[in-house]
């Protein structure tokens, strides 16, 4: 079986950085609370030469989130619908006031070292 070389992994990262640009925050039932793209404040760091790609979003307790508990973030490639690419589960967080703030950092490694 052939192995992907550094150039190949760079091309994969390039594709990921160009196309996997949405993080959806979900509740404990797996129901979407909100999907974030770059226009919504999603920050994506990494490049074709770095193994790690990081997705970061800072959420405040606005009307969308007040009274809701979120437990995971899901990486997607489209603004609506689509299939999950990667899921990050975290400790449940409930937005109780407009001053509440949650920072989610969703990381990918290409290739992932196990």
Protein Blocks (a to p, Z undefined) as FASTA:
>chain_A
ZZddfklmmmmmmmmmmmmmcccdddfkopafbdcdfknopaceddfkbmbdcddddddf
bfklgopacfbdcddfbfbgcidfbdcdddddddfbfkbccdddddddddddZZ
